[in-house]
Amino acid sequence: MRISTLLQSESPAVSFEVFPPKTSDAFDKVESAALEIAALRPSFMSVTYGAGGGTSRYTLEIAQSIEAQYGVPTLAHLTCVSSDRAAVRRQIDAICAAGLENVMALRGDLTPELAQSDRSQWDFRHAVELVREVRERAPGLCVGAACYPEIHPESADQKTDIRYLKEKVDAGVDFLTTQMFFDNALLYSFLYKIREAGITVPVVAGIMPITNANQVERAIKLSGSFMPHRFQSLVDRFGSHPAAMKQAGIVYATDQIIDLFANGVTHVHVYSMNKPEVAAQILANLSEIVGN
């Protein structure tokens, strides 16, 4: 099923993200975790994709297993950083051949080496170019893209960031998924600004449950996320106690999700880090809310 169709529902819904293994040795373990999450019957699941296509085969295999065994719609990520046009076209064709209907078109993270390289000759330097390629190559695919409620780390300011976001949406994006955030007020402000800018596609709110203190530094590095005092206090108090930190992080994420639903955001995408127990606990906490 096309995710854009799922997002037409006004009922609260939750989806989850999983990431494939980097090596074949870990495939069975990762696939098992993904299928455990699929068994929870989320709205849909996304499967990430390594820079340069490093995990492309595993991305498709896991996505196909999820759909085949549980009928859960999947969203296959596709990145273009450092990839040539021929490689990207082969992967688009592979997504279609696998029977998948949804693709998440992303530039991908720049490694330190890539950030210092000469990008002028790359076939794809920005996600908007990938969106156009997907639209031309496979017009029937449902296309998602990313957005940043605060600001893209490489943008000069939010106004510029939103201008580029509109260009990406106008190129053929069906829906947006946000980068993680920990203060819902930032999302509400962002939604107001993008609607004012003429961006009308559905926006899925991305939430990451921080279940260990080590995730905080990585989250800030990846997204530049603002950490509210309330959240930082939680980490300071429970960060050195793994079980307590895990419980507190799940509760904080659940509280964020409930507030989002109460304020009209109908779909939340949880970056569950391949942890079925985290996904299960969040859905248990929302058992009387999701689908009602």
C-alpha positions as CSV (number, residue, x, y, z in Angstrom):
1,M,0.0,0.0,0.0
2,R,1.1,3.5,-0.8
3,I,2.1,5.4,2.4
4,S,0.5,8.6,1.1
5,T,-2.8,6.7,1.2
6,L,-2.2,5.5,4.8
7,L,-1.6,9.1,5.8
8,Q,-5.0,10.2,4.7
9,S,-6.4,8.6,7.8
10,E,-7.1,11.0,10.8
11,S,-6.7,8.2,13.3
12,P,-3.5,8.2,15.4
13,A,-0.9,5.7,14.0
14,V,2.6,4.7,14.7
15,S,5.3,3.4,12.3
16,F,8.8,2.2,13.0
17,E,12.3,2.3,11.4
18,V,14.8,-0.5,11.2
19,F,18.3,-0.6,9.7
20,P,19.9,-3.5,7.9
21,P,23.2,-5.1,8.9
22,K,26.5,-4.0,7.5
23,T,27.7,-7.5,7.0
24,S,26.0,-10.8,6.1
25,D,27.0,-12.4,9.5
26,A,24.5,-10.1,11.3
27,F,21.7,-10.5,8.8
28,D,19.6,-13.2,10.5
29,K,19.7,-11.3,13.8
30,V,18.6,-8.0,12.3
31,E,15.9,-9.6,10.1
32,S,14.5,-11.4,13.2
33,A,14.4,-8.1,15.1
34,A,12.6,-6.4,12.2
35,L,10.1,-9.2,11.9
36,E,9.4,-9.0,15.7
37,I,8.5,-5.3,15.2
38,A,6.4,-6.1,12.1
39,A,4.5,-8.6,14.2
40,L,3.3,-5.6,16.3
41,R,1.3,-4.5,13.2
42,P,2.6,-0.9,12.9
43,S,1.1,1.4,10.3
44,F,4.2,0.9,8.1
45,M,8.0,0.2,8.5
46,S,10.9,1.9,6.9
47,V,14.2,0.2,6.2
48,T,17.3,2.3,5.9
49,Y,20.1,2.2,3.3
50,G,23.8,2.7,3.7
51,A,25.7,5.5,2.1
52,G,26.6,4.6,-1.4
53,G,24.4,1.6,-1.4
54,G,26.4,-0.3,1.2
55,T,23.4,-2.2,2.5
56,S,21.2,-2.0,-0.6
57,R,20.6,-5.8,-1.0
58,Y,19.8,-6.2,2.7
59,T,17.4,-3.2,2.6
60,L,15.3,-4.9,-0.1
61,E,15.5,-8.4,1.5
62,I,14.3,-7.2,4.9
63,A,11.6,-5.0,3.3
64,Q,10.3,-7.9,1.3
65,S,10.3,-10.2,4.3
66,I,8.2,-7.7,6.3
67,E,5.6,-7.4,3.6
68,A,5.5,-11.1,2.7
69,Q,5.2,-12.4,6.3
70,Y,3.1,-9.7,8.0
71,G,1.6,-7.6,5.2
72,V,3.0,-4.4,6.8
73,P,3.7,-1.8,4.1
74,T,7.4,-0.9,3.9
75,L,9.3,2.2,2.9
76,A,12.7,1.4,1.3
77,H,15.3,4.1,1.9
78,L,17.5,5.2,-1.1
79,T,20.5,7.5,-0.7
80,C,22.4,9.1,-3.5
81,V,25.5,10.5,-1.8
82,S,28.6,9.6,-3.9
83,S,26.5,7.3,-6.1
84,D,26.5,7.6,-9.9
85,R,23.3,7.8,-12.0
86,A,23.6,4.3,-13.3
87,A,23.9,2.8,-9.8
88,V,20.9,4.8,-8.6
89,R,18.8,3.7,-11.5
90,R,19.7,0.1,-10.9
91,Q,18.5,0.5,-7.3
92,I,15.2,2.2,-8.3
93,D,14.6,-0.7,-10.8
94,A,15.4,-3.2,-8.0
95,I,12.9,-1.6,-5.7
96,C,10.2,-1.8,-8.3
97,A,11.2,-5.4,-9.2
98,A,10.8,-6.3,-5.5
99,G,7.2,-5.2,-5.6
100,L,7.7,-2.3,-3.2
101,E,5.6,0.8,-3.6
102,N,7.3,3.3,-1.4
103,V,10.8,4.9,-1.4
104,M,12.4,7.4,0.9
105,A,14.6,9.6,-1.3
106,L,17.6,11.0,0.8
107,R,20.9,12.5,0.0
108,G,22.5,10.5,2.8
109,D,25.0,11.5,5.4
110,L,28.4,12.9,4.4
111,T,31.3,11.0,6.0
112,P,34.3,13.3,6.9
113,E,36.1,12.0,3.8
114,L,33.1,12.8,1.5
115,A,32.6,16.2,3.1
116,Q,36.2,17.1,2.1
117,S,36.0,15.7,-1.4
118,D,35.2,17.5,-4.6
119,R,31.5,17.1,-5.1
120,S,31.2,19.2,-8.3
121,Q,31.3,16.1,-10.5
122,W,28.8,14.0,-8.6
123,D,25.6,13.1,-10.4
124,F,23.7,13.8,-7.3
125,R,24.6,16.5,-4.8
126,H,21.2,17.1,-3.2
127,A,18.1,15.0,-2.4
128,V,16.0,17.1,-4.9
129,E,18.0,15.6,-7.7
130,L,17.3,12.1,-6.5
131,V,13.6,12.9,-6.2
132,R,13.5,14.0,-9.8
133,E,15.3,10.8,-10.9
134,V,12.9,8.6,-9.0
135,R,9.9,10.5,-10.5
136,E,11.3,10.1,-14.0
137,R,12.5,6.5,-13.6
138,A,9.5,5.1,-11.7
139,P,6.6,7.6,-11.7
140,G,4.3,5.1,-9.9
141,L,6.4,5.0,-6.7
142,C,5.2,6.9,-3.6
143,V,8.1,9.2,-2.7
144,G,8.9,10.3,0.8
145,A,11.6,12.8,1.8
146,A,13.2,14.2,5.0
147,C,12.8,17.5,6.7
148,Y,14.3,19.2,9.8
149,P,12.0,20.8,12.4
150,E,14.9,22.8,13.7
151,I,17.2,23.4,10.7
152,H,19.4,21.2,8.5
153,P,22.9,21.3,9.9
154,E,24.3,22.6,6.6
155,S,21.7,25.3,6.1
156,A,22.4,29.0,6.7
157,D,19.0,29.6,8.4
158,Q,15.6,28.2,8.6
159,K,14.1,30.4,5.9
160,T,16.6,29.2,3.4
161,D,16.1,25.6,4.6
162,I,12.3,25.8,4.0
163,R,12.9,27.3,0.6
164,Y,15.0,24.3,-0.4
165,L,12.4,22.0,1.2
166,K,9.7,23.4,-1.0
167,E,11.8,22.9,-4.1
168,K,12.2,19.3,-3.1
169,V,8.5,18.8,-2.4
170,D,7.6,20.5,-5.7
171,A,9.9,18.0,-7.5
172,G,7.5,15.2,-6.6
173,V,7.5,14.3,-2.9
174,D,4.3,12.7,-1.6
175,F,5.0,13.1,2.2
176,L,7.7,14.2,4.6
177,T,9.2,12.6,7.6
178,T,11.0,14.7,10.2
179,Q,14.4,14.2,11.7
180,M,14.2,13.4,15.4
181,F,13.3,16.2,17.9
182,F,12.8,16.3,21.6
183,D,10.7,19.5,22.0
184,N,7.3,19.3,20.4
185,A,7.0,23.1,20.3
186,L,9.7,23.1,17.7
187,L,7.7,20.9,15.4
188,Y,4.5,22.9,15.9
189,S,6.4,26.1,14.9
190,F,8.0,24.3,11.9
191,L,4.6,23.0,10.7
192,Y,3.2,26.6,10.8
193,K,6.1,27.9,8.8
194,I,6.1,25.3,6.1
195,R,2.3,25.6,5.6
196,E,2.8,29.4,5.2
197,A,5.4,28.6,2.6
198,G,3.0,26.5,0.6
199,I,4.2,23.0,1.6
200,T,1.0,21.0,2.0
201,V,2.0,17.4,1.8
202,P,1.5,15.2,5.0
203,V,4.3,15.4,7.6
204,V,5.1,12.4,9.7
205,A,6.8,13.3,13.1
206,G,10.0,11.4,13.8
207,I,10.6,10.4,17.4
208,M,13.7,8.7,18.8
209,P,13.4,7.0,22.3
210,I,16.7,7.7,24.0
211,T,17.2,4.4,26.0
212,N,20.9,4.9,26.9
213,A,22.9,8.0,27.7
214,N,25.4,7.3,24.9
215,Q,22.6,8.0,22.3
216,V,22.4,11.6,23.4
217,E,25.7,12.7,21.9
218,R,25.0,10.9,18.7
219,A,21.5,12.4,18.3
220,I,22.9,15.9,18.7
221,K,25.7,15.2,16.2
222,L,23.3,13.7,13.6
223,S,20.5,16.3,13.8
224,G,21.7,19.2,15.9
225,S,18.7,18.6,18.1
226,F,17.9,20.9,20.9
227,M,17.8,19.0,24.2
228,P,15.2,20.6,26.6
229,H,16.1,21.0,30.2
230,R,13.5,18.5,31.2
231,F,15.1,15.8,28.9
232,Q,18.6,16.7,30.0
233,S,17.6,16.3,33.6
234,L,16.3,12.9,32.9
235,V,19.6,11.8,31.3
236,D,21.6,13.4,34.2
237,R,19.5,11.5,36.8
238,F,19.1,8.1,35.1
239,G,21.9,7.9,32.5
240,S,24.2,5.8,34.7
241,H,21.5,3.3,35.5
242,P,20.8,1.4,32.2
243,A,17.4,-0.1,33.1
244,A,16.1,3.1,34.6
245,M,17.3,5.1,31.6
246,K,15.6,2.8,29.2
247,Q,12.3,3.0,31.1
248,A,12.6,6.8,31.4
249,G,13.5,7.2,27.7
250,I,10.5,5.2,26.6
251,V,8.2,7.2,28.9
252,Y,9.6,10.5,27.6
253,A,9.0,9.4,23.9
254,T,5.5,8.2,24.8
255,D,4.7,11.5,26.4
256,Q,5.9,13.3,23.2
257,I,3.8,11.1,21.0
258,I,0.6,11.6,23.1
259,D,1.1,15.3,23.0
260,L,1.5,15.2,19.2
261,F,-1.7,13.1,18.8
262,A,-3.6,15.5,21.1
263,N,-2.5,18.5,19.0
264,G,-3.5,17.1,15.6
265,V,-0.4,15.3,14.4
266,T,-1.8,12.0,13.3
267,H,1.2,9.9,12.4
268,V,4.4,9.3,14.3
269,H,7.5,7.4,13.0
270,V,9.6,5.9,15.8
271,Y,13.4,5.4,15.2
272,S,13.4,2.2,17.2
273,M,17.0,1.2,16.6
274,N,16.1,-2.4,15.8
275,K,14.8,-2.9,19.4
276,P,11.5,-4.9,19.3
277,E,11.1,-4.5,23.1
278,V,11.2,-0.7,22.8
279,A,8.6,-0.7,19.9
280,A,6.4,-3.1,21.9
281,Q,6.5,-1.0,25.0
282,I,5.6,2.2,23.2
283,L,2.7,0.6,21.5
284,A,1.6,-0.9,24.9
285,N,1.7,2.6,26.4
286,L,-0.6,3.8,23.5
287,S,-2.9,0.8,23.5
288,E,-6.1,2.8,24.0
289,I,-5.0,5.7,21.8
290,V,-3.7,4.3,18.6
291,G,-6.4,3.4,16.2
292,N,-9.1,5.0,18.3
